[in-house]
Amino acid sequence: MNQKIQVLETSALKPELGIDRKQLIPKMIAELSGHGIQVFYLDGREISSKAEFLSQAAKAMHFPVYFGANWDAFDECIIDLEWCPAQGYILIYDRPDVFATSDPEQWKIALDILQSAVEYWRGQNIPMDVFLLH
């Protein structure tokens, strides 16, 4: 796994510690958003195909209506984001294992595009991080 896309093991969030996944994510989003960071949340529990990934990503990232629902269009939109100006970007992808398991070949393409986007934005001196929550 490339170092720039971070995998967070949420199994460490044990109920006895008072940390609940359903409470943690909204708190993270609120906190980061308050600092000029645009946070996108992608719920991967229902994503098991390329089409579902592209559809859900487009909704989560507020892609324009002209989004073409293919990998090239996803690549173009994720490095544009002019409709969501921010000091930085974070994509939280919860349960990517569903897509990765059901369609590993398409998952690899998605990861490559996400990695390219992280590198692109860093080249623009705008931070972008992708967190994969397992």
Secondary structure by P-SEA (a helix, b strand, c coil): ccccccccccccccccccccaaaaaaaaaaaaaaaccbbbbbbccccccaaaaaaaaaaaacccccccccaaaaaaaaaccccccccbbbbbbccaaaaaaacaaaaaaaaaaaaaaaaaaaaacbbbbbbbcc
